[in-house]
Amino acid sequence: MRVAVVAEYYPRAADPVLGVWAHRQALAAREAGADVRVLVLDRPVPPRAALRTRDRGVLTAPLRQPRRARIDGIPVTYVPFLAPPRWRAYGSWSAWAAPTLALALRHLRAAWPFDLVHAHYAAPAGDAVRRARPGVPYLVSVHGGDLLGDWARAGSGRRAVERGLRGAALVLANSRGIARRAGELGAPGTRVVALGADPPVGGTTARTAPPVLATVGHVVARKRHADVIRALWLLRDRHPALRYAIVGDGPALPDLRALAARLGVADRVDFHGALPPAEAAAAAHAAWLFVMPSVDEALGVAYLEAMAGGTPAIACIGEPGPEDIALAGHGMRLVPPADIEALAAEIDALLSDEQTRRATGRRARETVARSFTWARCGEATVAAYRAVLDGSAPDVRA
């Protein structure tokens, strides 16, 4: 089968980490038997953060993006579109992207007759595909941000999300909670297809000394890095050598640096910035614990990547992704959201009991190997494609 993937978040020349999970799923689907090509919705305008830097290289990076690339053997076409700023009009971006996407889909289908379209995010990609009328069925993967983000809860954003979902032959959700939410917004049928991680070759990574907590992810307020810094302060006497590694970039960095300085733990917090995927995974594997008490966490591939390396993970009760991971097996510990004392107590318990920590790490690796590999994701993705093409979709598996 031939599948055209449409995504907004996908690796670019200036940001090879952006949307790498969508690329990994495309690779996994290819390994499972699908022939895949990718169209990326590309708005060649620098974001607001880039405007503040006044760095000419950063400002012109979107204009230097090649229109065509081949990433790990998958042909990728970047489809440009213009739209008002994200902060003001993100909910309407699907309408702005649809005309050039329609043209790109027609050109692709003339040269390579695809059987269906797989859009990542209900909007803008899903609704843009619907507007573009590709002439074949489309399915949508929802990842959480398109259903839980403020922009998607009302107005044009919510309408775009609902249209993208209702027009789909099938909706793939990364957790059961997100599948339920997609159904509430009009998805005709859903399947849970979790993204994945692969255990590192050679087994569990040796742990660093002194002990290190790690968080890998976009540095935004909802990831709750600040809670970990406060827990570090609470544990300053019981674990005086404990360090905290923050891997990632984002708008919350200045506030986190200021918080660490104010609490007197700045010398124990290491800001590594954004790292290539392999280096970021290695940092998580070398840590004693992976700690990300995030909220609005639809799945959290970062948890899986850490657990795949034998690192126990700590997340929050009530979050769709972490709860699904915890139900699948051992290795994930859950604490109440925004409860610094409970977070510190869980960290303390695992750091203080080496036998339990090592056993939890082994079980974490087993949970990923059993339920969350990329091979498993690829097989489930291709099974969903077949269900759409043979007419057995939609069906609900939430």
C-alpha positions in Angstrom: 0.0 0.0 0.0 1.1 3.6 -0.7 0.6 6.1 2.1 1.1 9.9 1.9 1.9 11.3 5.4 1.0 14.9 6.0 2.5 16.6 9.1 3.3 20.0 10.4 5.8 18.8 13.0 8.6 16.9 11.1 12.4 17.2 11.1 13.8 20.1 9.2 17.3 21.2 8.2 17.4 23.8 11.0 15.7 21.5 13.6 16.3 17.8 13.0 14.6 16.9 16.3 11.2 18.6 15.5 8.5 16.0 15.1 11.0 13.2 15.1 8.3 10.9 16.5 6.2 11.4 13.3 9.3 10.4 11.3 9.9 7.3 13.5 6.3 6.2 13.0 6.7 6.6 9.2 9.9 4.5 9.4 8.1 1.9 11.5 5.2 1.8 9.0 7.6 1.3 6.2 9.3 -1.6 8.0 5.9 -3.1 8.5 5.1 -3.1 4.8 3.8 0.3 3.8 5.4 2.5 1.1 5.6 6.0 2.6 6.1 9.5 1.3 5.8 12.6 3.4 4.4 16.1 2.8 5.3 18.7 5.5 3.2 21.8 6.1 6.0 24.4 6.1 5.3 28.0 7.1 8.6 29.8 6.1 8.3 32.5 8.7 10.5 32.7 11.8 8.6 32.2 15.1 8.3 35.0 17.7 11.2 33.6 19.7 13.5 33.9 16.7 12.4 37.5 16.2 13.6 38.4 19.7 17.1 36.9 19.0 17.8 39.3 16.1 20.1 36.6 14.9 20.2 36.8 11.1 20.9 33.1 10.8 18.0 32.1 13.0 15.7 34.6 11.3 16.5 33.3 7.8 16.6 29.6 8.6 13.0 28.9 7.5 13.7 30.4 4.1 16.7 28.1 3.6 14.7 24.9 4.1 15.1 22.8 0.9 11.8 22.0 -0.7 12.7 18.3 -1.1 14.8 15.9 1.1 15.3 12.2 1.7 15.4 11.3 5.4 16.4 7.7 6.2 15.3 6.8 2.6 11.8 8.4 2.9 11.1 11.1 0.3 10.0 14.3 2.0 8.5 17.4 0.4 8.1 20.6 2.3 4.9 22.4 1.2 5.0 26.1 1.9 2.1 28.2 3.0 1.6 31.6 4.5 -0.7 32.3 7.5 -1.1 34.9 10.3 1.0 34.4 13.5 0.5 31.3 15.5 -0.4 33.1 18.7 -3.2 34.9 16.9 -4.7 32.6 14.3 -3.3 29.0 14.7 -6.9 27.6 14.6 -7.3 28.9 11.1 -4.0 27.6 9.7 -5.7 24.6 8.1 -7.6 26.9 5.7 -4.4 28.8 4.9 -2.4 25.5 4.2 -5.1 23.7 2.2 -4.5 25.3 -1.3 -0.8 24.5 -1.6 -1.4 21.1 0.1 -4.1 20.3 -2.5 -1.7 21.1 -5.3 1.1 19.1 -3.7 -1.2 16.1 -3.2 -2.4 16.3 -6.9 1.2 16.3 -8.1 2.2 13.5 -5.9 -0.8 11.3 -6.8 -0.1 11.9 -10.5 3.4 10.5 -10.2 2.8 8.1 -7.3 -0.8 7.0 -6.9 -1.2 6.8 -3.1 -4.0 4.7 -1.5 -4.6 6.9 1.6 -3.4 9.9 3.5 -2.2 9.8 7.1 -2.4 13.2 8.8 -0.6 14.0 12.1 -2.8 16.2 14.3 -6.5 16.9 13.7 -5.6 20.5 12.9 -4.0 22.0 11.0 -3.0 18.8 9.1 -6.2 16.8 9.3 -8.5 19.7 8.5 -6.1 20.8 5.7 -6.2 17.3 4.1 -10.0 17.4 4.4 -10.2 20.7 2.6 -7.7 19.5 0.0 -9.9 16.6 -1.1 -7.2 14.1 -1.9 -9.5 11.7 -3.6 -8.7 8.8 -1.2 -9.6 8.2 2.5 -7.6 9.8 5.2 -6.9 8.9 8.8 -5.7 11.2 11.6 -3.2 10.6 14.4 -4.0 12.7 17.4 -1.1 13.3 19.8 -2.7 15.4 22.6 -1.7 19.0 21.8 -4.4 19.2 19.1 -7.1 18.1 21.6 -5.8 19.5 24.9 -4.2 22.8 23.9 -5.9 26.1 24.7 -6.1 27.0 21.0 -8.2 23.8 20.4 -10.8 24.3 23.1 -12.9 27.0 21.5 -13.5 29.1 18.4 -11.9 28.4 15.1 -9.4 26.0 16.6 -12.1 23.7 18.0 -14.0 23.9 14.8 -11.0 22.9 12.8 -10.2 20.0 15.1 -13.8 18.7 14.9 -13.9 19.0 11.1 -10.5 17.2 10.8 -11.7 14.3 13.1 -15.2 13.9 11.6 -13.9 13.7 8.0 -11.4 11.0 8.9 -12.0 7.3 8.1 -10.3 6.4 11.4 -8.5 8.3 14.2 -5.4 6.9 15.8 -4.8 8.0 19.4 -1.6 7.6 21.4 -3.5 6.7 24.6 -6.9 5.6 25.7 -7.7 9.0 27.3 -6.9 10.8 24.1 -9.1 8.3 22.2 -12.0 9.1 24.4 -11.5 12.8 23.9 -11.3 12.3 20.1 -14.6 10.4 20.3 -16.2 13.3 22.2 -15.1 15.7 19.5 -16.7 13.6 16.7 -14.2 11.0 15.6 -16.1 8.3 13.8 -13.9 5.6 15.2 -10.6 5.4 17.1 -7.8 3.0 17.7 -5.0 3.3 20.3 -1.7 3.2 18.5 1.1 4.2 20.9 4.3 5.5 19.7 7.4 3.7 20.7 11.0 3.4 21.9 13.7 0.8 21.4 16.0 -0.6 24.1 19.6 0.4 23.5 21.9 -2.1 21.9 24.1 -3.7 24.5 21.7 -3.6 27.5 21.3 -1.2 30.3 23.6 1.8 30.5 25.8 2.2 33.5 24.5 4.8 35.9 26.4 8.0 36.6 28.0 9.0 39.9 26.9 11.2 41.6 23.2 10.4 41.3 21.3 12.3 38.6 17.7 13.1 37.9 16.9 13.8 34.3 14.1 15.4 32.3 14.1 15.3 28.5 11.6 17.4 26.6 10.5 20.8 25.4 11.1 23.3 28.3 7.6 24.7 28.8 5.7 25.3 32.0 3.4 22.3 31.6 6.3 19.9 31.8 6.8 21.1 35.4 10.6 21.2 35.5 10.1 23.7 38.3 8.6 21.1 40.5 11.7 18.9 40.1 13.9 21.9 41.1 11.9 22.4 44.2 12.0 18.7 45.0 15.8 18.9 44.6 15.8 21.7 47.2 13.7 19.6 49.6 16.2 16.8 49.3 19.3 18.9 49.6 20.2 17.4 53.0 19.2 13.8 52.5 20.9 13.7 49.1 23.6 16.4 49.0 25.3 15.1 45.9 22.1 14.8 43.8 22.0 16.6 40.5 19.3 17.5 38.0 19.9 17.3 34.2 17.5 19.3 32.0 17.8 18.3 28.3 15.8 20.5 25.9 15.1 24.1 25.0 12.1 26.3 25.3 10.6 29.5 26.8 10.6 28.4 30.4 14.4 28.2 30.6 15.0 31.7 32.1 12.5 31.2 34.8 14.0 27.8 35.7 17.5 29.3 35.9 16.2 32.1 38.2 14.3 29.6 40.4 17.4 27.4 40.8 19.5 30.4 41.8 16.8 31.7 44.2 16.7 28.3 45.9 20.5 28.0 46.1 20.7 24.9 43.9 21.9 26.5 40.7 25.3 24.6 41.0 23.3 21.3 41.0 21.1 21.9 37.9 22.7 21.2 34.5 21.1 22.8 31.5 22.2 20.8 28.5 20.0 22.5 25.8 18.5 20.5 22.9 20.5 17.5 22.0 20.3 15.1 19.0 17.9 12.2 19.7 20.6 9.7 20.4 22.4 12.0 22.8 19.2 12.9 24.6 18.3 9.2 25.0 21.8 8.5 26.3 21.4 11.2 29.0 18.1 9.7 30.1 19.7 6.2 30.2 22.6 7.4 32.3 20.4 9.0 34.9 19.3 7.3 38.1 15.7 8.4 37.6 13.7 10.1 34.8 11.5 12.7 36.4 8.8 14.6 34.4 5.7 15.5 36.5 4.1 16.9 33.3 0.4 17.8 32.9 -1.7 17.5 29.7 0.6 14.6 28.8 -1.1 12.5 26.1 1.6 9.9 26.0 5.2 11.0 26.6 7.6 9.2 24.3 10.4 10.6 26.6 9.2 8.3 29.4 9.4 5.3 27.1 12.8 6.2 25.8 14.2 6.5 29.4 12.5 3.3 30.5 13.8 1.4 27.5 17.3 2.1 28.9 16.3 0.7 32.3 15.7 4.1 34.0 12.7 4.2 36.3 10.3 7.1 35.4 8.2 9.3 37.6 5.1 11.1 36.2 1.7 12.3 37.4 -1.5 10.6 38.3 -4.4 11.4 36.0 -2.4 12.0 32.8 -3.5 9.8 29.9 -0.1 8.6 28.7 1.6 7.9 32.0 -1.4 6.0 33.2 -1.5 3.9 30.1 2.2 3.1 30.5 1.8 2.3 34.2 -1.1 -0.1 33.3 1.0 -1.9 30.8 3.6 -3.0 33.3 6.1 -1.9 35.9 8.7 0.9 35.7 6.5 4.0 35.9 5.8 5.6 39.3 2.9 8.1 39.6 2.5 11.0 42.0 -0.2 13.6 42.5 0.3 16.6 40.2 1.9 19.8 41.6 2.6 18.0 44.9 6.2 18.8 45.5 6.4 16.9 48.8 5.0 13.7 47.2 7.4 14.0 44.3 10.4 14.5 46.6 9.2 11.5 48.7 9.0 9.2 45.6 12.5 10.4 44.5 13.9 9.8 47.9 12.4 6.3 48.2 13.9 5.2 44.9 17.3 6.8 45.5 17.5 5.3 49.0 16.8 1.7 48.0 19.2 0.5 45.4 17.7 -2.9 45.1 14.2 -1.5 44.4 15.5 1.1 42.0 17.4 -1.5 40.0 14.5 -3.9 39.9 12.2 -1.1 38.8 14.6 -0.2 36.1 14.7 -3.8 34.8 10.9 -3.9 34.8 10.7 -0.6 33.0 12.8 -2.0 30.2 10.7 -5.1 30.1 7.5 -3.0 29.8 8.8 -1.1 26.8 10.1 -4.2 25.1 6.7 -6.0 25.6 4.3 -3.1 24.8 5.9 0.0 23.3 8.5 -0.8 20.7 8.6 1.0 17.3 8.1 -2.4 15.6 4.9 -2.8 17.5 3.8 0.7 16.6 4.6 0.1 12.9 2.6 -3.1 12.8 -0.4 -1.4 14.5 -0.2 1.5 12.1 -0.2 -0.7 9.1 -3.1 -2.7 10.5 -5.1 0.5 10.8 -4.2 1.4 7.2 -5.5 -2.0 6.1 -8.7 -1.5 8.1 -9.4 1.7 6.2 -8.6 0.3 2.8 -10.7 -2.9 3.3 -13.6 -1.1 4.7 -13.5 -2.6 8.2 -12.9 0.8 9.8 -14.1 2.6 11.8 -14.0 0.6 15.0 -13.5 1.7 18.5 -10.6 0.4 20.6 -10.4 2.9 23.4 
